[in-house]
Amino acid sequence: MFLYDKHGHVIGKTFQINVKSLLKNYHFHFGEKAMHQAIKVLLKLGYLTLLKNYSAGKSGRLFQLSEPLSPDVVALR
């Protein structure tokens, strides 16, 4: 819901997720490890798409919101 609130209004918008900044500025009630796990779950379920992976010294990972996958497709992953 948070990501759709921040980025869902612009179709195709790409963004980075800075976990430390999110935890500092938005006061989520869990830590970094849980936030990274949540990102993995959103990727697996298809709510997020990884467009560009991390490149040392160049850039962070770029994400894009996407439509969730059907349960049948998720089970095959």
PECOR-V246177 format. One record per pair of residues at least 24 apart in sequence whose C-alpha atoms are under 10 Angstrom apart, sorted by sequence separation. I is the first residue (numbers start at 1). J is the second residue. D is the distance in whole Angstrom. If there is no record, write none. Layout:
I|J|D ; I|J|D
This chain:
2|26|10 ; 42|66|10 ; 44|68|9 ; 45|69|6 ; 46|70|9 ; 43|68|9 ; 44|69|9 ; 45|70|8 ; 42|68|9 ; 43|69|10 ; 45|71|8 ; 46|73|10 ; 45|73|9 ; 46|74|8 ; 44|73|10 ; 45|74|6 ; 44|74|7 ; 45|75|10 ; 44|75|10 ; 45|77|10 ; 44|77|8 ; 16|50|10 ; 14|49|10 ; 15|50|10 ; 14|50|9 ; 15|51|10 ; 16|52|10 ; 14|51|8 ; 14|52|10 ; 18|60|9 ; 4|47|10 ; 16|59|9 ; 17|60|8 ; 18|61|9 ; 3|47|10 ; 16|60|7 ; 17|61|8 ; 3|48|9 ; 15|60|10 ; 16|61|6 ; 17|62|8 ; 15|61|8 ; 16|62|5 ; 17|63|8 ; 14|61|10 ; 15|62|5 ; 16|63|6 ; 14|62|6 ; 15|63|5 ; 16|64|9 ; 13|62|10 ; 14|63|5 ; 15|64|7 ; 13|63|9 ; 14|64|5 ; 15|65|9 ; 12|63|10 ; 13|64|6 ; 14|65|8 ; 12|64|7 ; 13|65|8 ; 11|64|9 ; 12|65|7 ; 11|65|8 ; 12|66|9 ; 10|65|10 ; 11|66|9 ; 8|64|9 ; 7|64|9 ; 8|65|7 ; 7|65|8 ; 8|66|9 ; 3|64|10 ; 4|65|8 ; 3|65|8 ; 4|66|10
